[in-house]
Amino acid sequence: MTPYCTPLITYLASTPISISPQDKMRNKYALVIDAIAKMPFGTTPFTSLTRYIYAACEPITGKVHIDQTGAMLITSISGNKYLFILHDGDSNYIDDVSIPSLSKLQILQAYQSSHSLLKSRGIQPRLQCIDNEVSTILKQFMHKENIDFQVRLASIH
């Protein structure tokens, strides 16, 4: 149990709150949120803990996901019709690059742009999750940058 949950659990244990059998099957965080919502106004247990910040240690995986959107209904004034989206799982950073087409070179340029942005901020992708339609030139670029890739099935991504 994380340290910041202890005052809340203590408060909840001393406060009579009825919990149905269906609620016991739900996620423990949902129960806590429901319990806070049921508290009378001004009795939240966090009033004296607002200055504290607790950090959790999470393993760095280096996992990055990419995908492209379908065609937008209206082409932008700069001629772009698609979005290339990159999501870094460790920092939860999402980068998008507008591209005019889904050609192999356009996707490669968008990936290189997003990749250089991540590297400039100290993030080195190690595992790239890609869909099954990725070109070989993008795979070659990943190999050159020492990035492993994991191909996802079209039905999963």
N, CA, C and O of each residue as an XYZ file, in Angstrom:
628
protein
N       0.854     -1.168      0.000
C       0.000      0.000      0.000
C       0.900      1.231      0.000
O       1.889      1.277      0.732
N       0.567      2.216     -0.807
C       1.373      3.424     -0.891
C       1.164      4.288      0.340
O       0.094      4.246      0.947
N       2.178      5.082      0.724
C       2.094      5.847      1.974
C       0.943      6.838      2.017
O       0.348      7.050      3.073
N       0.619      7.456      0.868
C      -0.421      8.475      0.904
C      -1.817      7.885      1.052
O      -2.760      8.630      1.318
N      -1.985      6.578      0.892
C      -3.293      5.957      1.081
C      -3.591      5.701      2.556
O      -4.753      5.535      2.925
N      -2.568      5.667      3.400
C      -2.766      5.322      4.805
C      -3.719      6.271      5.524
O      -4.627      5.783      6.196
N      -3.573      7.627      5.429
C      -4.537      8.491      6.106
C      -5.957      8.306      5.587
O      -6.919      8.381      6.351
N      -6.083      8.064      4.289
C      -7.412      7.876      3.718
C      -8.033      6.582      4.216
O      -9.210      6.562      4.575
N      -7.254      5.491      4.242
C      -7.779      4.213      4.722
C      -8.153      4.323      6.196
O      -9.170      3.774      6.622
N      -7.333      5.032      6.978
C      -7.645      5.245      8.393
C      -8.947      6.019      8.531
O      -9.791      5.688      9.363
N      -9.103      7.049      7.711
C     -10.324      7.848      7.747
C     -11.532      7.005      7.354
O     -12.587      7.067      7.985
N     -11.354      6.214      6.295
C     -12.470      5.386      5.834
C     -12.839      4.330      6.869
O     -14.014      4.001      7.025
N     -11.844      3.796      7.577
C     -12.121      2.778      8.588
C     -12.901      3.363      9.761
O     -13.680      2.661     10.405
N     -12.688      4.659     10.038
C     -13.398      5.285     11.155
C     -14.714      5.919     10.736
O     -15.444      6.426     11.588
N     -15.037      5.905      9.456
C     -16.255      6.517      8.939
C     -17.188      5.426      8.439
O     -16.791      4.615      7.603
N     -18.415      5.390      8.934
C     -19.342      4.344      8.462
C     -19.811      4.628      7.033
O     -20.515      5.605      6.778
N     -19.413      3.772      6.130
C     -19.840      3.871      4.732
C     -20.335      2.499      4.314
O     -19.630      1.503      4.472
N     -21.536      2.448      3.785
C     -22.075      1.149      3.371
C     -21.541      0.798      1.987
O     -21.618      1.600      1.056
N     -20.999     -0.408      1.865
C     -20.459     -0.894      0.599
C     -21.224     -2.149      0.212
O     -21.266     -3.124      0.961
N     -21.820     -2.109     -0.959
C     -22.606     -3.251     -1.426
C     -21.672     -4.377     -1.870
O     -20.495     -4.130     -2.129
N     -22.181     -5.609     -1.960
C     -21.344     -6.726     -2.422
C     -20.816     -6.517     -3.840
O     -19.726     -6.984     -4.171
N     -21.591     -5.810     -4.686
C     -21.117     -5.551     -6.047
C     -19.914     -4.609     -6.022
O     -18.990     -4.752     -6.822
N     -19.934     -3.628     -5.082
C     -18.830     -2.685     -4.998
C     -17.540     -3.360     -4.549
O     -16.453     -2.914     -4.917
N     -17.639     -4.417     -3.768
C     -16.443     -5.093     -3.288
C     -15.667     -5.737     -4.427
O     -14.467     -5.984     -4.303
N     -16.350     -6.010     -5.536
C     -15.701     -6.630     -6.675
C     -14.990     -5.598     -7.548
O     -14.172     -5.957     -8.395
N     -15.302     -4.319     -7.341
C     -14.706     -3.283     -8.168
C     -13.280     -2.969     -7.739
O     -12.800     -3.451     -6.712
N     -12.641     -2.181     -8.518
C     -11.278     -1.755     -8.254
C     -11.201     -0.985     -6.942
O     -12.106     -0.212     -6.629
N     -10.121     -1.186     -6.161
C     -10.006     -0.522     -4.865
C      -9.924      0.989     -5.007
O     -10.362      1.709     -4.110
N      -9.377      1.487     -6.102
C      -9.301      2.924     -6.293
C     -10.678      3.513     -6.589
O     -10.985      4.629     -6.170
N     -11.494      2.767     -7.302
C     -12.860      3.230     -7.550
C     -13.632      3.315     -6.244
O     -14.441      4.225     -6.064
N     -13.393      2.372     -5.322
C     -14.050      2.427     -4.017
C     -13.620      3.659     -3.235
O     -14.444      4.303     -2.586
N     -12.341      3.986     -3.295
C     -11.843      5.155     -2.579
C     -12.447      6.425     -3.150
O     -12.856      7.312     -2.401
N     -12.506      6.518     -4.473
C     -13.099      7.697     -5.107
C     -14.572      7.803     -4.752
O     -15.057      8.897     -4.461
N     -15.295      6.686     -4.771
C     -16.698      6.705     -4.379
C     -16.862      7.123     -2.930
O     -17.778      7.873     -2.591
N     -15.961      6.631     -2.064
C     -16.054      6.979     -0.643
C     -15.808      8.465     -0.425
O     -16.478      9.091      0.396
N     -14.855      9.033     -1.152
C     -14.601     10.473     -1.028
C     -15.797     11.262     -1.532
O     -16.164     12.281     -0.946
N     -16.410     10.793     -2.623
C     -17.573     11.501     -3.163
C     -18.751     11.475     -2.187
O     -19.570     12.394     -2.200
N     -18.855     10.442     -1.338
C     -19.959     10.325     -0.392
C     -19.725     11.106      0.896
O     -20.634     11.226      1.716
N     -18.504     11.644      1.087
C     -18.197     12.379      2.312
C     -18.927     13.715      2.331
O     -19.150     14.315      1.280
N     -19.295     14.176      3.499
C     -19.900     15.508      3.597
C     -18.914     16.577      3.151
O     -17.701     16.401      3.263
N     -19.439     17.681      2.647
C     -18.604     18.764      2.125
C     -17.653     19.278      3.212
O     -18.077     19.519      4.342
N     -16.377     19.445      2.875
C     -15.398     19.983      3.803
C     -14.753     18.954      4.711
O     -13.953     19.326      5.569
N     -15.069     17.674      4.559
C     -14.496     16.658      5.442
C     -13.488     15.778      4.732
O     -13.172     14.695      5.225
N     -12.980     16.201      3.608
C     -12.011     15.390      2.887
C     -10.746     15.203      3.715
O     -10.284     16.168      4.325
N     -10.165     14.007      3.765
C      -8.981     13.751      4.592
C      -7.708     14.356      4.026
O      -6.667     14.309      4.681
N      -7.760     14.924      2.822
C      -6.552     15.426      2.187
C      -6.270     16.892      2.490
O      -5.290     17.434      1.978
N      -7.089     17.554      3.300
C      -6.887     18.976      3.531
C      -5.539     19.265      4.181
O      -4.942     20.303      3.893
N      -5.044     18.394      5.036
C      -3.756     18.643      5.680
C      -2.585     18.040      4.904
O      -1.437     18.208      5.314
N      -2.837     17.357      3.818
C      -1.777     16.683      3.064
C      -1.556     17.287      1.689
O      -0.935     16.652      0.837
N      -2.043     18.489      1.450
C      -1.971     19.046      0.110
C      -0.565     19.443     -0.319
O      -0.333     19.631     -1.513
N       0.389     19.578      0.613
C       1.736     19.993      0.244
C       2.672     18.822     -0.024
O       3.820     19.038     -0.412
N       2.222     17.615      0.167
C       3.088     16.457      0.028
C       2.952     15.834     -1.354
O       1.853     15.719     -1.898
N       4.081     15.439     -1.905
C       4.100     14.751     -3.188
C       4.850     13.446     -2.990
O       5.950     13.441     -2.437
N       4.275     12.355     -3.428
C       4.918     11.053     -3.322
C       5.210     10.531     -4.723
O       4.344     10.547     -5.598
N       6.421     10.075     -4.920
C       6.820      9.541     -6.222
C       6.859      8.026     -6.151
O       7.193      7.445     -5.118
N       6.513      7.398     -7.258
C       6.596      5.948     -7.359
C       7.703      5.591     -8.340
O       7.866      6.259     -9.361
N       8.456      4.556     -8.044
C       9.511      4.098     -8.934
C       8.919      3.122     -9.940
O       8.389      2.074     -9.569
N       9.012      3.472    -11.199
C       8.509      2.628    -12.272
C       9.688      2.201    -13.150
O      10.590      3.001    -13.399
N       9.693      0.968    -13.614
C      10.788      0.547    -14.492
C      10.697      1.248    -15.850
O       9.606      1.439    -16.388
N      11.838      1.620    -16.385
C      11.883      2.265    -17.698
C      11.970      1.168    -18.742
O      12.906      0.368    -18.744
N      10.989      1.139    -19.625
C      10.922      0.083    -20.626
C      11.453      0.531    -21.979
O      11.913     -0.297    -22.764
N      11.398      1.823    -22.262
C      11.822      2.317    -23.571
C      10.835      1.971    -24.665
O      11.189      1.997    -25.844
N       9.599      1.648    -24.298
C       8.599      1.225    -25.281
C       7.923      2.438    -25.918
O       7.486      3.359    -25.228
N       7.848      2.419    -27.243
C       7.245      3.496    -28.020
C       6.247      2.877    -28.989
O       6.503      1.822    -29.569
N       5.110      3.540    -29.159
C       4.081      3.072    -30.088
C       3.905      4.116    -31.183
O       4.008      5.315    -30.921
N       3.641      3.669    -32.403
C       3.337      4.585    -33.497
C       2.088      4.115    -34.216
O       1.744      2.933    -34.215
N       1.425      5.076    -34.827
C       0.262      4.767    -35.660
C      -0.021      5.982    -36.534
O       0.466      7.082    -36.272
N      -0.803      5.766    -37.562
C      -1.218      6.845    -38.437
C      -2.744      6.895    -38.441
O      -3.417      5.867    -38.362
N      -3.263      8.096    -38.532
C      -4.714      8.235    -38.598
C      -5.202      7.962    -40.008
O      -4.418      7.894    -40.955
N      -6.492      7.809    -40.127
C      -7.100      7.755    -41.450
C      -7.111      9.150    -42.044
O      -6.729     10.116    -41.383
N      -7.545      9.257    -43.276
C      -7.552     10.551    -43.952
C      -8.520     11.514    -43.268
O      -9.642     11.147    -42.920
N      -8.065     12.746    -43.085
C      -8.942     13.782    -42.554
C      -9.936     14.186    -43.630
O      -9.664     14.042    -44.822
N     -11.068     14.682    -43.215
C     -12.099     15.060    -44.184
C     -11.672     16.228    -45.051
O     -12.020     16.300    -46.230
N     -10.917     17.142    -44.461
C     -10.486     18.331    -45.197
C      -8.965     18.392    -45.145
O      -8.363     18.243    -44.082
N      -8.359     18.609    -46.289
C      -6.909     18.757    -46.358
C      -6.523     20.101    -45.755
O      -7.187     21.109    -45.995
N      -5.441     20.112    -44.967
C      -5.010     21.362    -44.328
C      -4.486     22.339    -45.368
O      -4.241     21.975    -46.519
N      -4.320     23.584    -44.944
C      -3.850     24.619    -45.864
C      -2.422     24.334    -46.341
O      -2.021     24.793    -47.411
N      -1.658     23.578    -45.547
C      -0.299     23.212    -45.949
C      -0.264     21.904    -46.740
O       0.815     21.419    -47.081
N      -1.432     21.330    -47.036
C      -1.501     20.143    -47.874
C      -1.455     18.824    -47.139
O      -1.328     17.776    -47.774
N      -1.553     18.839    -45.830
C      -1.487     17.596    -45.055
C      -2.872     17.013    -44.850
O      -3.843     17.729    -44.603
N      -2.937     15.698    -44.957
C      -4.217     15.015    -44.842
C      -4.218     13.926    -43.764
O      -5.280     13.409    -43.417
N      -3.041     13.570    -43.230
C      -2.920     12.485    -42.258
C      -2.101     12.963    -41.054
O      -1.417     13.985    -41.119
N      -2.184     12.214    -39.971
C      -1.372     12.469    -38.788
C      -0.568     11.219    -38.458
O      -1.101     10.110    -38.431
N       0.705     11.413    -38.213
C       1.572     10.367    -37.692
C       1.647     10.605    -36.192
O       1.994     11.704    -35.757
N       1.328      9.592    -35.398
C       1.278      9.748    -33.949
C       2.281      8.797    -33.305
O       2.321      7.608    -33.622
N       3.089      9.337    -32.398
C       4.062      8.553    -31.652
C       3.775      8.748    -30.164
O       3.602      9.876    -29.702
N       3.727      7.643    -29.418
C       3.483      7.697    -27.975
C       4.631      7.010    -27.255
O       4.915      5.838    -27.500
N       5.297      7.752    -26.358
C       6.352      7.185    -25.526
C       5.715      6.743    -24.222
O       5.143      7.560    -23.502
N       5.810      5.455    -23.912
C       5.145      4.907    -22.740
C       5.753      5.330    -21.418
O       5.037      5.424    -20.421
N       7.051      5.590    -21.379
C       7.701      5.948    -20.118
C       7.362      7.372    -19.683
O       7.021      7.607    -18.524
N       7.456      8.312    -20.605
C       7.174      9.705    -20.262
C       5.722     10.078    -20.518
O       5.281     11.164    -20.143
N       4.978      9.182    -21.155
C       3.588      9.425    -21.561
C       3.502     10.627    -22.496
O       2.509     11.353    -22.496
N       4.546     10.831    -23.291
C       4.596     11.928    -24.247
C       3.979     11.478    -25.559
O       4.253     10.377    -26.037
N       3.159     12.318    -26.131
C       2.533     12.038    -27.423
C       2.981     13.106    -28.402
O       2.831     14.300    -28.145
N       3.527     12.673    -29.518
C       3.957     13.599    -30.562
C       3.168     13.291    -31.822
O       2.946     12.129    -32.163
N       2.749     14.337    -32.504
C       2.058     14.128    -33.772
C       2.725     14.987    -34.839
O       3.151     16.115    -34.593
N       2.796     14.412    -36.021
C       3.386     15.092    -37.169
C       2.387     14.998    -38.308
O       1.922     13.911    -38.650
N       2.058     16.142    -38.894
C       1.148     16.161    -40.040
C       1.904     15.718    -41.278
O       3.024     16.165    -41.529
N       1.284     14.836    -42.049
C       1.910     14.343    -43.272
C       0.893     14.392    -44.409
O      -0.301     14.196    -44.181
N       1.361     14.653    -45.640
C       0.434     14.765    -46.764
C      -0.091     13.423    -47.276
O      -1.189     13.356    -47.829
N       0.691     12.353    -47.094
C       0.252     11.039    -47.584
C       0.829      9.958    -46.686
O       1.657     10.226    -45.815
N       0.382      8.752    -46.910
C       0.883      7.613    -46.137
C       1.990      6.863    -46.878
O       2.150      5.653    -46.717
N       2.744      7.593    -47.684
C       3.838      6.952    -48.405
C       4.947      6.563    -47.425
O       5.037      7.105    -46.323
N       5.776      5.627    -47.840
C       6.841      5.117    -46.980
C       7.801      6.222    -46.561
O       8.227      6.281    -45.407
N       8.141      7.097    -47.505
C       9.087      8.162    -47.196
C       8.493      9.199    -46.244
O       9.196      9.708    -45.372
N       7.216      9.514    -46.402
C       6.569     10.477    -45.509
C       6.531      9.935    -44.080
O       6.793     10.669    -43.128
N       6.207      8.662    -43.936
C       6.154      8.051    -42.605
C       7.555      7.988    -42.004
O       7.722      8.227    -40.808
N       8.565      7.669    -42.816
C       9.945      7.639    -42.337
C      10.391      9.025    -41.859
O      11.006      9.147    -40.800
N      10.082     10.064    -42.635
C      10.458     11.428    -42.239
C       9.756     11.839    -40.944
O      10.360     12.468    -40.075
N       8.483     11.482    -40.823
C       7.745     11.808    -39.599
C       8.338     11.060    -38.407
O       8.473     11.627    -37.322
N       8.693      9.792    -38.602
C       9.297      9.011    -37.517
C      10.646      9.591    -37.128
O      10.950      9.702    -35.941
N      11.458      9.962    -38.109
C      12.764     10.542    -37.820
C      12.611     11.858    -37.057
O      13.397     12.150    -36.155
N      11.611     12.643    -37.413
C      11.355     13.901    -36.712
C      10.975     13.648    -35.257
O      11.510     14.293    -34.355
N      10.061     12.718    -35.025
C       9.636     12.391    -33.658
C      10.771     11.753    -32.872
O      10.950     12.035    -31.688
N      11.537     10.891    -33.535
C      12.653     10.210    -32.881
C      13.728     11.206    -32.451
O      14.255     11.111    -31.342
N      14.051     12.151    -33.314
C      15.071     13.143    -32.956
C      14.577     14.047    -31.824
O      15.373     14.489    -30.996
N      13.277     14.323    -31.783
C      12.720     15.109    -30.680
C      12.864     14.359    -29.354
O      13.253     14.945    -28.344
N      12.546     13.059    -29.363
C      12.706     12.258    -28.146
C      14.169     12.219    -27.696
O      14.467     12.380    -26.513
N      15.073     12.004    -28.650
C      16.495     11.925    -28.307
C      17.014     13.255    -27.779
O      17.860     13.273    -26.884
N      16.525     14.369    -28.316
C      16.981     15.676    -27.841
C      16.527     15.943    -26.412
O      17.107     16.780    -25.720
N      15.487     15.231    -25.967
C      14.991     15.389    -24.601
C      15.474     14.278    -23.675
O      14.991     14.139    -22.552
N      16.430     13.491    -24.156
C      17.042     12.473    -23.305
C      16.299     11.155    -23.252
O      16.567     10.338    -22.371
N      15.379     10.927    -24.163
C      14.608      9.679    -24.181
C      15.116      8.829    -25.331
O      15.075      9.252    -26.487
N      15.591      7.641    -25.020
C      16.094      6.728    -26.044
C      15.143      5.547    -26.172
O      15.133      4.673    -25.305
N      14.341      5.503    -27.236
C      13.460      4.344    -27.426
C      14.271      3.059    -27.594
O      15.294      3.036    -28.278
N      13.787      1.989    -26.951
C      14.451      0.690    -27.057
C      13.576     -0.355    -27.732
O      14.086     -1.270    -28.380
N      12.253     -0.224    -27.584
C      11.326     -1.187    -28.173
C      10.214     -0.429    -28.864
O       9.499      0.347    -28.229
N      10.063     -0.646    -30.155
C       9.059      0.047    -30.953
C       7.932     -0.920    -31.269
O       8.170     -1.970    -31.866
N       6.713     -0.585    -30.880
C       5.542     -1.391    -31.225
C       4.964     -0.830    -32.516
O       4.573      0.335    -32.583
N       4.919     -1.667    -33.527
C       4.470     -1.207    -34.843
C       3.369     -2.124    -35.349
O       3.235     -3.263    -34.904
N       2.580     -1.606    -36.293
C       1.559     -2.455    -36.898
C       2.178     -3.252    -38.042
O       3.344     -3.062    -38.388
N       1.397     -4.126    -38.609
C       1.931     -5.055    -39.602
C       2.123     -4.427    -40.984
O       2.527     -5.121    -41.917
N       1.844     -3.139    -41.135
C       1.959     -2.491    -42.439
C       3.190     -1.602    -42.553
O       3.261     -0.781    -43.468
N       4.154     -1.736    -41.663
C       5.317     -0.860    -41.647
C       6.296     -1.255    -42.750
O       6.512     -2.436    -43.020
N       6.881     -0.236    -43.380
C       7.791     -0.476    -44.497
C       9.150     -0.977    -44.023
O       9.506     -0.855    -42.851
N       9.886     -1.535    -44.952
C      11.217     -2.052    -44.628
C      12.209     -0.925    -44.383
O      13.157     -1.107    -43.621
N      12.017      0.239    -45.010
C      12.971      1.332    -44.774
C      12.835      1.871    -43.346
O      13.819      2.315    -42.753
N      11.631      1.832    -42.801
C      11.456      2.237    -41.408
C      12.095      1.211    -40.478
O      12.708      1.576    -39.475
N      11.953     -0.076    -40.810
C      12.591     -1.118    -40.010
C      14.115     -0.997    -40.075
O      14.798     -1.225    -39.077
N      14.648     -0.640    -41.243
C      16.092     -0.452    -41.382
C      16.576      0.723    -40.539
O      17.638      0.656    -39.920
N      15.795      1.794    -40.518
C      16.153      2.946    -39.690
C      16.165      2.554    -38.209
O      17.067      2.946    -37.468
N      15.169      1.785    -37.784
C      15.120      1.335    -36.389
C      16.321      0.449    -36.068
O      16.904      0.556    -34.989
N      16.687     -0.415    -36.995
C      17.839     -1.285    -36.790
C      19.119     -0.455    -36.658
O      19.976     -0.753    -35.827
N      19.240      0.591    -37.489
C      20.415      1.466    -37.443
C      20.498      2.216    -36.109
O      21.592      2.486    -35.613
N      19.349      2.549    -35.536
C      19.288      3.272    -34.266
C      19.257      2.326    -33.052
O      19.071      2.779    -31.922
N      19.437      1.024    -33.281
C      19.416     -0.002    -32.221
C      18.089     -0.039    -31.463
O      18.060     -0.096    -30.234
N      17.014     -0.007    -32.210
C      15.675     -0.091    -31.630
C      15.068     -1.417    -32.081
O      14.921     -1.671    -33.276
N      14.721     -2.250    -31.118
C      14.001     -3.477    -31.443
C      12.567     -3.111    -31.772
O      12.062     -2.087    -31.311
N      11.912     -3.938    -32.563
C      10.513     -3.653    -32.853
C       9.677     -4.900    -32.670
O      10.144     -6.027    -32.830
N       8.442     -4.660    -32.334
C       7.477     -5.725    -32.095
C       6.283     -5.462    -33.015
O       5.636     -4.419    -32.924
N       6.004     -6.404    -33.888
C       4.920     -6.242    -34.850
C       3.609     -6.663    -34.200
O       3.496     -7.767    -33.667
N       2.635     -5.790    -34.249
C       1.301     -6.078    -33.723
C       0.385     -6.517    -34.847
O       0.505     -6.048    -35.979
N      -0.521     -7.408    -34.534
C      -1.509     -7.832    -35.509
C      -2.489     -6.699    -35.780
O      -2.719     -5.851    -34.918
N      -3.056     -6.687    -36.962
C      -3.998     -5.622    -37.327
C      -5.233     -5.640    -36.428
O      -5.829     -4.590    -36.184
N      -5.623     -6.801    -35.937
C      -6.830     -6.893    -35.098
C      -6.580     -6.398    -33.677
O      -7.537     -6.103    -32.960
N      -5.314     -6.297    -33.247
C      -4.994     -5.904    -31.877
C      -4.715     -4.416    -31.753
O      -5.057     -3.808    -30.739
N      -4.110     -3.827    -32.752
C      -3.651     -2.438    -32.562
C      -4.741     -1.422    -32.683
O      -4.487     -0.225    -32.545
